[in-house]
């Protein structure tokens, strides 16, 4: 059998550069949530944030989600 490598922890003592800030905004202009993307703005990461935000008990889930590259969203779901 193959032997799996143990998980190695790595300390980061320098500044991490961010890729962007993701904002979830309601049509009325209220910011619902914010997240910092440190590496890439992958659609799968945006959908994970969306699920986390609306997985709260009694959270009002939107009927629609608009994103700048929404054509890739259906592939990821």
Biopython code that builds the backbone (N, CA, C, O; Angstrom):
import numpy as np
from Bio.PDB.StructureBuilder import StructureBuilder

atoms = [
    (1, "UNK", "N", (0.809, -1.176, 0.000)),
    (1, "UNK", "CA", (0.000, 0.000, 0.000)),
    (1, "UNK", "C", (0.856, 1.243, 0.000)),
    (1, "UNK", "O", (2.063, 1.180, 0.230)),
    (2, "UNK", "N", (0.235, 2.361, -0.256)),
    (2, "UNK", "CA", (0.954, 3.633, -0.255)),
    (2, "UNK", "C", (0.831, 4.277, 1.108)),
    (2, "UNK", "O", (-0.190, 4.161, 1.786)),
    (3, "UNK", "N", (1.888, 4.953, 1.489)),
    (3, "UNK", "CA", (1.910, 5.639, 2.778)),
    (3, "UNK", "C", (1.640, 7.122, 2.541)),
    (3, "UNK", "O", (2.355, 7.771, 1.777)),
    (4, "UNK", "N", (0.616, 7.654, 3.191)),
    (4, "UNK", "CA", (0.277, 9.064, 3.009)),
    (4, "UNK", "C", (1.179, 9.930, 3.863)),
    (4, "UNK", "O", (1.511, 9.581, 4.996)),
    (5, "UNK", "N", (1.573, 11.072, 3.301)),
    (5, "UNK", "CA", (2.393, 12.019, 4.050)),
    (5, "UNK", "C", (1.538, 12.704, 5.104)),
    (5, "UNK", "O", (0.390, 13.058, 4.833)),
    (6, "UNK", "N", (2.082, 12.898, 6.305)),
    (6, "UNK", "CA", (1.318, 13.633, 7.320)),
    (6, "UNK", "C", (1.181, 15.101, 6.912)),
    (6, "UNK", "O", (2.025, 15.646, 6.202)),
    (7, "UNK", "N", (0.117, 15.715, 7.369)),
    (7, "UNK", "CA", (-0.136, 17.117, 7.065)),
    (7, "UNK", "C", (0.942, 17.979, 7.695)),
    (7, "UNK", "O", (1.187, 17.891, 8.899)),
    (8, "UNK", "N", (1.587, 18.811, 6.892)),
    (8, "UNK", "CA", (2.644, 19.686, 7.398)),
    (8, "UNK", "C", (2.071, 21.074, 7.626)),
    (8, "UNK", "O", (1.432, 21.642, 6.741)),
    (9, "UNK", "N", (2.296, 21.610, 8.795)),
    (9, "UNK", "CA", (1.878, 22.970, 9.098)),
    (9, "UNK", "C", (2.997, 23.916, 8.711)),
    (9, "UNK", "O", (4.175, 23.603, 8.888)),
    (10, "UNK", "N", (2.632, 25.062, 8.186)),
    (10, "UNK", "CA", (3.622, 26.028, 7.732)),
    (10, "UNK", "C", (3.253, 27.394, 8.291)),
    (10, "UNK", "O", (2.152, 27.891, 8.055)),
    (11, "UNK", "N", (4.170, 27.995, 9.025)),
    (11, "UNK", "CA", (3.934, 29.325, 9.582)),
    (11, "UNK", "C", (4.226, 30.373, 8.514)),
    (11, "UNK", "O", (5.202, 30.262, 7.773)),
    (12, "UNK", "N", (3.380, 31.382, 8.443)),
    (12, "UNK", "CA", (3.569, 32.471, 7.489)),
    (12, "UNK", "C", (3.808, 33.742, 8.293)),
    (12, "UNK", "O", (2.928, 34.210, 9.015)),
    (13, "UNK", "N", (5.006, 34.290, 8.158)),
    (13, "UNK", "CA", (5.377, 35.474, 8.924)),
    (13, "UNK", "C", (5.437, 36.732, 8.072)),
    (13, "UNK", "O", (5.869, 37.783, 8.544)),
    (14, "UNK", "N", (5.011, 36.633, 6.836)),
    (14, "UNK", "CA", (5.025, 37.807, 5.968)),
    (14, "UNK", "C", (3.587, 38.199, 5.632)),
    (14, "UNK", "O", (2.635, 37.490, 5.959)),
    (15, "UNK", "N", (3.463, 39.319, 4.986)),
    (15, "UNK", "CA", (2.157, 39.821, 4.585)),
    (15, "UNK", "C", (1.624, 38.985, 3.428)),
    (15, "UNK", "O", (2.365, 38.663, 2.499)),
    (16, "UNK", "N", (0.357, 38.638, 3.482)),
    (16, "UNK", "CA", (-0.265, 37.921, 2.374)),
    (16, "UNK", "C", (-0.995, 38.921, 1.494)),
    (16, "UNK", "O", (-1.765, 39.748, 1.981)),
    (17, "UNK", "N", (-0.753, 38.841, 0.232)),
    (17, "UNK", "CA", (-1.436, 39.723, -0.714)),
    (17, "UNK", "C", (-2.814, 39.148, -1.034)),
    (17, "UNK", "O", (-2.986, 37.938, -1.176)),
    (18, "UNK", "N", (-3.769, 40.030, -1.141)),
    (18, "UNK", "CA", (-5.128, 39.582, -1.432)),
    (18, "UNK", "C", (-5.422, 39.741, -2.912)),
    (18, "UNK", "O", (-4.857, 40.606, -3.581)),
    (19, "UNK", "N", (-6.301, 38.906, -3.411)),
    (19, "UNK", "CA", (-6.716, 38.987, -4.803)),
    (19, "UNK", "C", (-7.844, 40.002, -4.951)),
    (19, "UNK", "O", (-7.806, 40.856, -5.837)),
    (20, "UNK", "N", (-8.848, 39.906, -4.081)),
    (20, "UNK", "CA", (-9.970, 40.846, -4.128)),
    (20, "UNK", "C", (-10.848, 40.681, -2.898)),
    (20, "UNK", "O", (-10.620, 39.806, -2.063)),
    (21, "UNK", "N", (-11.840, 41.526, -2.805)),
    (21, "UNK", "CA", (-12.862, 41.452, -1.762)),
    (21, "UNK", "C", (-14.178, 41.105, -2.445)),
    (21, "UNK", "O", (-14.579, 41.759, -3.407)),
    (22, "UNK", "N", (-14.836, 40.088, -1.949)),
    (22, "UNK", "CA", (-16.143, 39.711, -2.474)),
    (22, "UNK", "C", (-17.209, 40.316, -1.572)),
    (22, "UNK", "O", (-17.163, 40.156, -0.352)),
    (23, "UNK", "N", (-18.159, 41.002, -2.169)),
    (23, "UNK", "CA", (-19.283, 41.569, -1.429)),
    (23, "UNK", "C", (-20.567, 40.920, -1.922)),
    (23, "UNK", "O", (-20.760, 40.731, -3.123)),
    (24, "UNK", "N", (-21.435, 40.583, -0.988)),
    (24, "UNK", "CA", (-22.775, 40.129, -1.318)),
    (24, "UNK", "C", (-23.707, 41.274, -0.957)),
    (24, "UNK", "O", (-23.839, 41.635, 0.212)),
    (25, "UNK", "N", (-24.355, 41.845, -1.976)),
    (25, "UNK", "CA", (-25.168, 43.048, -1.800)),
    (25, "UNK", "C", (-26.596, 42.751, -2.229)),
    (25, "UNK", "O", (-26.830, 42.173, -3.290)),
    (26, "UNK", "N", (-27.535, 43.147, -1.405)),
    (26, "UNK", "CA", (-28.957, 43.007, -1.745)),
    (26, "UNK", "C", (-29.337, 44.118, -2.732)),
    (26, "UNK", "O", (-28.625, 45.119, -2.820)),
    (27, "UNK", "N", (-30.435, 43.970, -3.473)),
    (27, "UNK", "CA", (-30.843, 44.996, -4.440)),
    (27, "UNK", "C", (-31.074, 46.373, -3.812)),
    (27, "UNK", "O", (-30.961, 47.391, -4.494)),
    (28, "UNK", "N", (-31.395, 46.406, -2.518)),
    (28, "UNK", "CA", (-31.617, 47.695, -1.863)),
    (28, "UNK", "C", (-30.296, 48.383, -1.511)),
    (28, "UNK", "O", (-30.304, 49.525, -1.052)),
    (29, "UNK", "N", (-29.160, 47.706, -1.718)),
    (29, "UNK", "CA", (-27.862, 48.307, -1.454)),
    (29, "UNK", "C", (-27.224, 47.889, -0.143)),
    (29, "UNK", "O", (-26.105, 48.308, 0.154)),
    (30, "UNK", "N", (-27.906, 47.076, 0.649)),
    (30, "UNK", "CA", (-27.368, 46.625, 1.928)),
    (30, "UNK", "C", (-26.351, 45.508, 1.680)),
    (30, "UNK", "O", (-26.641, 44.543, 0.973)),
    (31, "UNK", "N", (-25.157, 45.646, 2.266)),
    (31, "UNK", "CA", (-24.135, 44.617, 2.146)),
    (31, "UNK", "C", (-24.457, 43.510, 3.143)),
    (31, "UNK", "O", (-24.498, 43.751, 4.350)),
    (32, "UNK", "N", (-24.685, 42.304, 2.645)),
    (32, "UNK", "CA", (-25.033, 41.152, 3.492)),
    (32, "UNK", "C", (-23.797, 40.480, 4.059)),
    (32, "UNK", "O", (-23.781, 40.065, 5.218)),
    (33, "UNK", "N", (-22.766, 40.375, 3.241)),
    (33, "UNK", "CA", (-21.584, 39.639, 3.652)),
    (33, "UNK", "C", (-20.379, 40.133, 2.870)),
    (33, "UNK", "O", (-20.514, 40.719, 1.796)),
    (34, "UNK", "N", (-19.202, 39.889, 3.426)),
    (34, "UNK", "CA", (-17.948, 40.275, 2.793)),
    (34, "UNK", "C", (-16.935, 39.179, 3.041)),
    (34, "UNK", "O", (-16.926, 38.570, 4.111)),
    (35, "UNK", "N", (-16.084, 38.921, 2.067)),
    (35, "UNK", "CA", (-15.034, 37.911, 2.220)),
    (35, "UNK", "C", (-13.798, 38.356, 1.450)),
    (35, "UNK", "O", (-13.904, 38.977, 0.392)),
    (36, "UNK", "N", (-12.636, 38.037, 1.984)),
    (36, "UNK", "CA", (-11.372, 38.346, 1.330)),
    (36, "UNK", "C", (-10.884, 37.111, 0.592)),
    (36, "UNK", "O", (-10.800, 36.028, 1.171)),
    (37, "UNK", "N", (-10.563, 37.273, -0.683)),
    (37, "UNK", "CA", (-9.995, 36.187, -1.483)),
    (37, "UNK", "C", (-8.482, 36.374, -1.508)),
    (37, "UNK", "O", (-7.979, 37.398, -1.972)),
    (38, "UNK", "N", (-7.769, 35.378, -1.007)),
    (38, "UNK", "CA", (-6.313, 35.493, -0.931)),
    (38, "UNK", "C", (-5.602, 34.975, -2.168)),
    (38, "UNK", "O", (-4.503, 35.438, -2.472)),
    (39, "UNK", "N", (-6.185, 34.039, -2.886)),
    (39, "UNK", "CA", (-5.467, 33.475, -4.026)),
    (39, "UNK", "C", (-6.215, 33.743, -5.325)),
    (39, "UNK", "O", (-5.831, 34.637, -6.079)),
    (40, "UNK", "N", (-7.247, 33.008, -5.596)),
    (40, "UNK", "CA", (-7.950, 33.156, -6.863)),
    (40, "UNK", "C", (-9.439, 33.334, -6.622)),
    (40, "UNK", "O", (-10.003, 32.825, -5.654)),
    (41, "UNK", "N", (-10.048, 34.067, -7.525)),
    (41, "UNK", "CA", (-11.484, 34.312, -7.465)),
    (41, "UNK", "C", (-12.202, 33.214, -8.250)),
    (41, "UNK", "O", (-12.845, 33.492, -9.262)),
    (42, "UNK", "N", (-12.095, 31.996, -7.795)),
    (42, "UNK", "CA", (-12.732, 30.874, -8.487)),
    (42, "UNK", "C", (-14.225, 30.880, -8.190)),
    (42, "UNK", "O", (-14.652, 31.211, -7.084)),
    (43, "UNK", "N", (-15.002, 30.513, -9.188)),
    (43, "UNK", "CA", (-16.454, 30.474, -9.005)),
    (43, "UNK", "C", (-16.829, 29.500, -7.903)),
    (43, "UNK", "O", (-17.792, 29.740, -7.176)),
    (44, "UNK", "N", (-16.086, 28.401, -7.762)),
    (44, "UNK", "CA", (-16.400, 27.436, -6.703)),
    (44, "UNK", "C", (-16.233, 28.071, -5.324)),
    (44, "UNK", "O", (-17.013, 27.772, -4.420)),
    (45, "UNK", "N", (-15.238, 28.940, -5.140)),
    (45, "UNK", "CA", (-15.056, 29.629, -3.857)),
    (45, "UNK", "C", (-16.192, 30.606, -3.581)),
    (45, "UNK", "O", (-16.640, 30.737, -2.442)),
    (46, "UNK", "N", (-16.654, 31.287, -4.616)),
    (46, "UNK", "CA", (-17.772, 32.227, -4.454)),
    (46, "UNK", "C", (-19.034, 31.470, -4.054)),
    (46, "UNK", "O", (-19.786, 31.931, -3.194)),
    (47, "UNK", "N", (-19.272, 30.318, -4.666)),
    (47, "UNK", "CA", (-20.462, 29.528, -4.321)),
    (47, "UNK", "C", (-20.374, 28.955, -2.912)),
    (47, "UNK", "O", (-21.395, 28.830, -2.237)),
    (48, "UNK", "N", (-19.169, 28.604, -2.455)),
    (48, "UNK", "CA", (-18.992, 28.138, -1.074)),
    (48, "UNK", "C", (-19.327, 29.260, -0.101)),
    (48, "UNK", "O", (-20.002, 29.027, 0.901)),
    (49, "UNK", "N", (-18.865, 30.470, -0.385)),
    (49, "UNK", "CA", (-19.198, 31.614, 0.471)),
    (49, "UNK", "C", (-20.702, 31.872, 0.479)),
    (49, "UNK", "O", (-21.284, 32.170, 1.522)),
    (50, "UNK", "N", (-21.321, 31.756, -0.687)),
    (50, "UNK", "CA", (-22.762, 31.960, -0.809)),
    (50, "UNK", "C", (-23.523, 30.943, 0.037)),
    (50, "UNK", "O", (-24.474, 31.302, 0.731)),
    (51, "UNK", "N", (-23.108, 29.671, -0.017)),
    (51, "UNK", "CA", (-23.758, 28.628, 0.788)),
    (51, "UNK", "C", (-23.580, 28.882, 2.278)),
    (51, "UNK", "O", (-24.524, 28.712, 3.050)),
    (52, "UNK", "N", (-22.382, 29.287, 2.691)),
    (52, "UNK", "CA", (-22.134, 29.560, 4.110)),
    (52, "UNK", "C", (-22.987, 30.718, 4.601)),
    (52, "UNK", "O", (-23.510, 30.679, 5.714)),
    (53, "UNK", "N", (-23.129, 31.742, 3.780)),
    (53, "UNK", "CA", (-23.876, 32.920, 4.192)),
    (53, "UNK", "C", (-25.355, 32.597, 4.397)),
    (53, "UNK", "O", (-25.968, 33.095, 5.341)),
    (54, "UNK", "N", (-25.932, 31.774, 3.530)),
    (54, "UNK", "CA", (-27.359, 31.488, 3.609)),
    (54, "UNK", "C", (-27.670, 30.158, 4.281)),
    (54, "UNK", "O", (-28.802, 29.685, 4.194)),
    (55, "UNK", "N", (-26.698, 29.543, 4.949)),
    (55, "UNK", "CA", (-26.968, 28.306, 5.681)),
    (55, "UNK", "C", (-27.359, 28.578, 7.133)),
    (55, "UNK", "O", (-27.620, 27.645, 7.893)),
    (56, "UNK", "N", (-27.401, 29.839, 7.513)),
    (56, "UNK", "CA", (-27.812, 30.194, 8.872)),
    (56, "UNK", "C", (-29.299, 29.900, 9.058)),
    (56, "UNK", "O", (-30.069, 30.025, 8.106)),
    (57, "UNK", "N", (-29.715, 29.515, 10.256)),
    (57, "UNK", "CA", (-31.139, 29.264, 10.488)),
    (57, "UNK", "C", (-31.975, 30.517, 10.204)),
    (57, "UNK", "O", (-31.609, 31.625, 10.596)),
    (58, "UNK", "N", (-33.080, 30.323, 9.529)),
    (58, "UNK", "CA", (-34.029, 31.394, 9.183)),
    (58, "UNK", "C", (-33.414, 32.478, 8.304)),
    (58, "UNK", "O", (-33.916, 33.602, 8.281)),
    (59, "UNK", "N", (-32.352, 32.171, 7.589)),
    (59, "UNK", "CA", (-31.770, 33.152, 6.669)),
    (59, "UNK", "C", (-32.692, 33.300, 5.462)),
    (59, "UNK", "O", (-33.201, 32.311, 4.935)),
    (60, "UNK", "N", (-32.901, 34.540, 5.031)),
    (60, "UNK", "CA", (-33.740, 34.781, 3.858)),
    (60, "UNK", "C", (-32.902, 34.550, 2.615)),
    (60, "UNK", "O", (-31.999, 35.328, 2.304)),
    (61, "UNK", "N", (-33.204, 33.497, 1.923)),
    (61, "UNK", "CA", (-32.429, 33.120, 0.748)),
    (61, "UNK", "C", (-32.958, 33.856, -0.486)),
    (61, "UNK", "O", (-34.170, 33.948, -0.681)),
    (62, "UNK", "N", (-32.065, 34.373, -1.308)),
    (62, "UNK", "CA", (-32.521, 35.074, -2.512)),
    (62, "UNK", "C", (-33.003, 34.091, -3.578)),
    (62, "UNK", "O", (-32.624, 32.920, -3.584)),
    (63, "UNK", "N", (-33.839, 34.591, -4.471)),
    (63, "UNK", "CA", (-34.311, 33.764, -5.578)),
    (63, "UNK", "C", (-33.315, 33.766, -6.731)),
    (63, "UNK", "O", (-33.291, 32.833, -7.533)),
    (64, "UNK", "N", (-32.495, 34.808, -6.818)),
    (64, "UNK", "CA", (-31.545, 34.942, -7.918)),
    (64, "UNK", "C", (-30.186, 35.358, -7.382)),
    (64, "UNK", "O", (-30.080, 36.022, -6.351)),
    (65, "UNK", "N", (-29.149, 34.953, -8.106)),
    (65, "UNK", "CA", (-27.787, 35.384, -7.800)),
    (65, "UNK", "C", (-27.175, 35.912, -9.089)),
    (65, "UNK", "O", (-27.173, 35.217, -10.105)),
    (66, "UNK", "N", (-26.663, 37.119, -9.056)),
    (66, "UNK", "CA", (-26.031, 37.715, -10.230)),
    (66, "UNK", "C", (-24.551, 37.866, -9.930)),
    (66, "UNK", "O", (-24.166, 38.385, -8.882)),
    (67, "UNK", "N", (-23.730, 37.411, -10.853)),
    (67, "UNK", "CA", (-22.275, 37.453, -10.687)),
    (67, "UNK", "C", (-21.664, 37.844, -12.022)),
    (67, "UNK", "O", (-22.259, 37.584, -13.068)),
    (68, "UNK", "N", (-20.500, 38.458, -12.011)),
    (68, "UNK", "CA", (-19.940, 38.974, -13.259)),
    (68, "UNK", "C", (-19.579, 37.884, -14.270)),
    (68, "UNK", "O", (-19.529, 38.159, -15.469)),
    (69, "UNK", "N", (-19.330, 36.676, -13.822)),
    (69, "UNK", "CA", (-19.105, 35.571, -14.765)),
    (69, "UNK", "C", (-20.093, 34.450, -14.463)),
    (69, "UNK", "O", (-19.710, 33.286, -14.343)),
    (70, "UNK", "N", (-21.345, 34.807, -14.345)),
    (70, "UNK", "CA", (-22.395, 33.878, -13.950)),
    (70, "UNK", "C", (-22.567, 32.726, -14.933)),
    (70, "UNK", "O", (-23.163, 31.704, -14.590)),
    (71, "UNK", "N", (-22.055, 32.879, -16.143)),
    (71, "UNK", "CA", (-22.189, 31.784, -17.110)),
    (71, "UNK", "C", (-21.425, 30.545, -16.656)),
    (71, "UNK", "O", (-21.728, 29.441, -17.110)),
    (72, "UNK", "N", (-20.433, 30.703, -15.763)),
    (72, "UNK", "CA", (-19.678, 29.562, -15.252)),
    (72, "UNK", "C", (-20.327, 28.937, -14.017)),
    (72, "UNK", "O", (-19.900, 27.865, -13.590)),
    (73, "UNK", "N", (-21.329, 29.563, -13.441)),
    (73, "UNK", "CA", (-21.909, 29.087, -12.184)),
    (73, "UNK", "C", (-22.628, 27.754, -12.357)),
    (73, "UNK", "O", (-22.505, 26.877, -11.502)),
    (74, "UNK", "N", (-23.365, 27.587, -13.431)),
    (74, "UNK", "CA", (-24.131, 26.356, -13.634)),
    (74, "UNK", "C", (-23.210, 25.148, -13.741)),
    (74, "UNK", "O", (-23.566, 24.058, -13.293)),
    (75, "UNK", "N", (-22.032, 25.328, -14.328)),
    (75, "UNK", "CA", (-21.062, 24.245, -14.437)),
    (75, "UNK", "C", (-20.572, 23.799, -13.070)),
    (75, "UNK", "O", (-20.278, 22.620, -12.873)),
    (76, "UNK", "N", (-20.480, 24.735, -12.114)),
    (76, "UNK", "CA", (-19.921, 24.452, -10.799)),
    (76, "UNK", "C", (-20.936, 23.855, -9.833)),
    (76, "UNK", "O", (-20.553, 23.166, -8.887)),
    (77, "UNK", "N", (-22.222, 24.107, -10.056)),
    (77, "UNK", "CA", (-23.247, 23.676, -9.100)),
    (77, "UNK", "C", (-23.502, 22.196, -9.205)),
    (77, "UNK", "O", (-24.335, 21.660, -8.474)),
]
sb = StructureBuilder()
sb.init_structure("model")
sb.init_model(0)
sb.init_chain("A")
sb.init_seg("    ")
for serial, (resi, resn, name, xyz) in enumerate(atoms, 1):
    if name == "N":
        sb.init_residue(resn, " ", resi, " ")
    sb.init_atom(name, np.array(xyz, "f"), 0.0, 1.0, " ", f" {name:<3s}", serial, name[0])
structure = sb.get_structure()
